[in-house]
Structures are given as structure tokens and as C-alpha cells.
Amino acid sequence: MSIEISRSKFNALVLNAIEEGTDILGGVPIKQAFFYHIEKRLKTEREGIPNNLQAFHKALFDLFDQGAVILERRIAKNLYDRLGIEFLAHDRWSLLDYIEHAGLHPTS
């Protein structure tokens, strides 16, 4: 299965899943601190995160070590829920693997 969507729709879908997935971190101040550090590491605004998911993945592991697995799974589950796809956790899968498995491909 392949889901072709515009880059802007892809970005919005992924960013919304990230926003919702990071609710697990706690309240607003903690999420603000999280995004501050992610934006600083990626050298981009929050809206630019979906354009650089490999660097986002690395930044999560730099910040949370193996705890990043939990966060990436939570983000992937939110994304799958938005797409109406059943989520199954897989060992050693990153957020990028889940996106690829969902067949989600942005067009130019």
C-alpha cells in the first residue's frame, strides 16, 4: 500500500502526530523545553521537523537514549490512528520505519 500526499499534508500529519505523541512527556512547560531542544539541535523551527525525520530520530536518542523508542512508538501510533491503520509495535523499528511501513510518501 502506498499513500501519496502533498508535502504540506505529510508535514501537517507527521507534526500533529509528534505534537500528540509528546503529550506523554508531561505538561506544557516540559513540552516547550523538549521542542526548544529539538529545534536547537535540528536548527529548524517546529514546522520543519517532518522535513528532517532522520535528524529528529537522532536528536530523540541523544536526549532520551533508549527511552526514545517509547516516544517514537507513541508518535507512530498516533500517526497510524490518524491514517486508520492498525498499529503493531516492532523491535528495532524507528519512526522512519513505521512511516515507510504505512506507505506514506510525500510528493513534491
N, C-alpha and C positions, 0 to 999 in steps of 0.2 A: 504494500500500500504506500502511496506517495501523496502527500498533501502539499500542493504548490500554492503558496500565498504570497502576497506582496511583502517586500522587505518591511514596510511600515507596520503591516498587520502582524508579521512574525515578531518584530521588535516589541510591539504592544503586548502580544500574547505571552512572550517569554518574560518580559519585565513584570507584568501582572502576576505571573506565577512566582517570580522571585520575591516580589513585594509580599505576597500572601505567605510564601514559604518561610520567610524570615520572621513571621509572627511568632514562631517557636522561640525566638531569642528573648522575647520579653516585651516590655513596654516601649513607648515611643522614644525615650532617650537612648535606650540600648540600640534600637534600630537606626537611629540617627548616627550614633557612633559607628555602627557597623558600616553603613553606607559611606560615611566620611572616610573611613579607612580603605574601603574598596575603591572609591573614586580616586583617592590619592594614589593607591597602588597601580590602578589602571590608567591614571592620568586622563580620565574622562568623566563627564557628568553621568549621573544615574541612567539617563536615557541611552547612553552609549554602550552600556553593559552587554546587551544582546549582540552587538556587533563584534564583540571580543570575548566570546564564551570560553575559549581556551585560557586566556589570561585570568578570567573570572574564576575558573576552576582552580588554577594555580594559587590565586590570591586566597581563596577559601582554605586551601590546605596550608598555606603559610600562616593564616590566622588561627585555624582550628585543628590542624593536624588531622588525625583520623576522624575527629568529630565532624569534619566537613562532609563525610559520607552521609551522615544523618540529614544534614541540611540539604545536600543535593538530592537525596531521595524525596525529601519533603517538597522541594521545588518541582521535581519531576512528577510527583503525584498530583500536585496542583495543576500542572500543565496537562497531564493526561485527563484529569477531571474536566478541564475546560474543553478538551478535544473529544470527550465521550469515549475514551479508551480505558480499558481495564488496566490498572497499574499492578505490576508484579515486580518486587524488588529483586535485583540480581547482584550477586557478589562481584566486586571489582568493576562495576559499571559507574561511569561518571555521568554528569548531566548531559554531556555531549552524546554519550551512548544512548541515553534514553530518548533524546531528540531524534537521533538517527533511527532508532527502532520505531519511533512513532511515524517515521516517514515524512517529517516536517521539513520542507525545503523552501527557503525564501527565494523569490525571483528578484531580479534587479529592480 
